[in-house]
Amino acid sequence: MSRTTESKDQPFILPDSQATAAWFGGAIEAGGTVSIGVSSYWKSGARRVKTQPHIEIHSHDQLMLRRLYEVYGGSIKDLFWGKGGYTAAEIVASTLPYTVARREHALAMQNWLNAENIDEKVRIAGELKGRAWQEDSEPESYAELLRNPAFVAGIFDSRGYMQVRTAHTDRDKENHAQYVHVGSKNIGLLKALESHFGGVVKVVKPAGTIINTGDTSFETQVDTIAWEVLSSKALNFLQFVGPYLQSQLPEGWDYQRSVINEQRTQVLIERILARIRMELDQFEAGDVDRVSTNASLAEAFGIHKSTVSGYLSTRLTREEKRKRRGWAL
């Protein structure tokens, strides 16, 4: 009997199977490792062959890697989580609707699950080995997938990070700006992110850069490419993927959004106060025969009546409140 990808026992990192598959799709499109290994062993005096599907998700976020380990088991190290066997094959096969560059990997895992014998599995593994998947995508191919926040969250969780950058102005005030970085060898995917969310794709480390890691160092052989986006566009991106992220954003990452919302609220309050005071002046001059109630102000400004009441309770003077109670109809 063939094995299908509709395993009832398969756990999910997100609440449902489609969101989970989309998340893994984004993660492997950005650069997760997918392979089917072939090895031999001796049993009862005969040489046997076996195959082993494998998936690895790389990240600097230990909480995200720990989450994968808790849900799926496998192995976890400083920078990656890995899982082998049928579970790995099922995870990758489930991503088929959410793949572009890694479509052949997802198809191979699906075929491996349904293979009738070991020879067929070995053939599938051989066809997948060494595939230069990074060259198999165009930015336009991701247009629809980038509308799926679970897919984009998988990209960010596996190959991205964000910072809240603080700068001081001449008046010694702090400005906070969000910075999002996603690095990948999948240039088509990075270009698609640039087109959909803004920002820029650029070389962040040219070939020949010396990288120091602890007691060792090495020279990069190829350019390191990344997509970067700043400020409001970065904030909009994080808001989009936020409900599906498995990694933890730094404390205060949405500080600027709260500042912007507060500024917009202040502008709205000033507009409401200006209208009320204009109407009071017009009423006293005999130019109008009534002034707006909180209910009519709420309708005019597209907010709730209780919100208007809250805004005005501490901002109108006692005399202004008295006049409105007597004149509002």
N, C-alpha and C positions, 0 to 999 in steps of 0.2 A: 504493500500500500504506500502511495506517495505521501509525503509530508507537505502540507500547505502552510501558507503564512497566516492563516486564521486560527492561531493557537489561542484557546481560551485561557490558558495559563500565563500568557505573556503579560508581564506587568507594564505599567505606563509611568513615565516620568511626569507627564501632565495628566489632567483628569480624564482624557479620552484618547482613543487610539489614533484618530486623525491628527490631532494637535501634536501628539508624541511623535508620530511619523514625520510630520512637517519639521519639528524641532531637530530631529536626527538628520533629516534631509539637509537643512541649513548647515548643521555642524560638519557633515562630511563634504558638502560642496565647498566649504571654506577651507578644508584641509585635514579632516579626520582620516586616519589610516584604515583602509579596508583591504583585506587580502584573504586568500585561501591557501594555506600552507599544505605541502605534501611531504610526508615522511614515511619511513619504513621501520618495521620492527620484526623480530623473530618470534614465532609462536609455533609450538609443536614441531620444531625443526624446519619450519618453512618461513620464508620471507614474505611478510604481508605489507600492504601499503594502506595508509590512511590519509584522510584530508581533514583539515581543521580551518573553518572560517574564523575570521578574527576582525574585531573592530577596536579602534583606539580613538578616544577624543582627547585632544590636548588643550590645556588651559592653565593659566596661572592662578585661577580661583580654586582654592582647596575646598571650599564649601560646595561648589558645583560638582567637583570630582567626587567628593564624599557622597553627595546625593545620588549620583549614578551608581556608586558602589553599593549603597544601601538598598537601592531598588533592584539592581541586576546582579550583584555579586561581582565576581571577576577579580581583577587586581588593580591596585591604586598605588601610584608613586607621586613624586613631587609635582610633576607637570602633566601627567596623563592618567586616564582610566582605561583599562582594557578588558575585553570579554571575548571568549572563544566559544566554539561549538554551535549548537543549534540556535541558542538564544542570539548569538551574534548574527547568524544568517537571517533569522526572523526579523531582527531590528533593521538590517540593511535592506532586505527585500521589501519591507513595509514602506520604505522611502521612495519607491519607484515613481509615484505620482509627483514627487517633490524633488526630482533630480534633473540635472542638465548634463554637466560634465561627468557626473558619477552614475549616469543612467546604466552604462554597461556593467558597473559593479553591482547595482541593485538587481539587474536582470540575471547576472551570474549567480547571485545568492538565491534568487527565486528558483532558478534552474537546478542549483545544487540541492535545494530542499526537496525537489521533486524528482531527482535523479533515481534511476532504477538500480544502479550498481556502482561499484567503486571505480570501474573504468571510466564511466561517464563523469563521475565526480573529478577524477584526475584530469580528464580532458578540459573540463570547465575551469579548473584551477590554472592549468597551463595557458589557456587563452586569456585569462585575466592578468597573469603575471607580467609586470613591467609596463603596464599600460600608461601612457603619458596623458593622463586624464585632464591635466591643467590646460591642454590645448583644445579641449572639446567643447568650448562654450563661446557664445557671443552675448554681449550685454542684453540685446533685445530678447533673448530666450528667457531671461529672468523677470521680465516685466510683470507677469501675472503673479509669480511666486513672491515677489517683494511686496505684494498687497496682503500677504499672509503674515501676521505678526509672530506666529509660532515659528515659522521658517526663518524669519529675520532674527528672532531671539536665539535660535540655534547657531547662526553665524556669529553673533556677538558673543555668546557664551563660550564658544570654542576658540575664537581667534581675535576677540576684541577686549578693550578695556576703556574706562573713562576716568577722567580726572576733573576735579573742580579747581580751576586755576584762579588765583587771587592776585590782583594788581592794585597798587595804590596810586591814586590820582594826585595832582598837584595840591589839592586841598586836603590831602591825607585821608581821603575816603577810600573804602575798599570796593573794588569791582570784582564780581564773581562771574566766571564764564565756564560753561561746560565744554569739555574736549573729549571727543570720541575717536578712537583709533581701532581699525580693523586691518590686520595684516594677513595676506594670503598669496599663494602662488597662482591662484585662479584669477587672472587679470580681468576676464570677462565679468566675473561676479563683482569685483571691485568697481569696475566701470559702471555696472548696473546700479550699484549703491550710490555712486556719484550722480548718476542721471536721475534717480528716483528721490533721493533725500538731500541732494546738494553736497557741498563739501568739495574735496579735491582728491584725486589719486596721484600719488607722487612717489619718487624714490626716497626712502627714508635712510637707507644705508647702501651706498654704492658697493659694487663688487670690489674686493680688496680691503674692506674695513676689518680691522683687528678687533675681535670680540674676546673679552676677558671673562672667564667663568671660574671663579675660585682660584685655584692654583694653575689652571691651564688657560691657554689662549689659542685662537685659531683665526684664519683669514677667510672671509666670506668669498665664495666663488661666483655668486650671481648677485644682481641687485635685489635688495629687499624692498618690496612694494607694499604700500598701505593706502587705505582710504581714511581720510581725516575730515572731521566736520566740527564746527565750533558754535558756541553761543546758542541762539534760539533754535537753529536747525538741529544742533546736537540734542537740545532739550526735547524738541518735537520727536526726534528719533527715539529717545529713551522712553518718552511717554507712550509711543506706539508699541514698543516691544515689552514694556514693563510688566504686564500681567503674565508673561510667559517666560521671563528670565529665571534661570536657575542659579546664576551668580549673584553676588551681593554688590550693590552699588555703594560707593562711599557715602558716609554720613554727610548730609547737607547737599546732596547732588541736585536737588530741585529748589535750592535756595532762590535762585534768580527768578524761577517761575512764581514763587510766592511774592517776591518783590514786585514783579510785573502785575500780578493780580491785585496787589494792594494799590499800586499806582492807578490802575484802571478803576478800582472801586472809588478812590478819592476823586477822580475826574467825574464819575457818575454822581457822587454825592454833591459835588460843587454845581453840577448842572441842575440837579433837583432843587437845591437851595436857591440858586439864581432864579429859577422859575417861580418858586414860592414868593420870594421877596419882590419880584417884578409884579406878580399878581396882587400882592398886598398894597403896593404903591398905586397900581391901577384902580383898585377897589376904592381906596381912600380918595383918589382924584375923581371918582365917579365914572371912570372909563369902562369898567366892567361891573356886572351885578352879582358876581360870585367868584370864589376862588376854588382851586382843585382840592378834592379830598385825597386821603392816602390811597384809596381804591382807584381813583381816576389817575393819580400819578403812577401807580403801579402798572396800570394798563398802558399809559403813554410811554413808559420807559421799559416795558417788557420784563418786569420783575414782580415778585410776590408782594402783596400788601404788607405782610409782616416785616419784610425786608425794608420797605420804605419807612415803616414805623420805627424800626431799629435805627436806621440812619438818622432820623430827625429827632429822636428822643433826647439826645445830648448835644445837638448842634443848633437847634432853634433857641432863641432867647425866650424867657418866660413871657415877655410881651408879645412876641410873634406867635407863640402857642395860643395865647388868650385870643388874639385877633382871629386866628384861623378857626378856633372853636366857635366863635360867634358868626363868622362870615362864610365858612365853607358850607356848601349845599350839596 
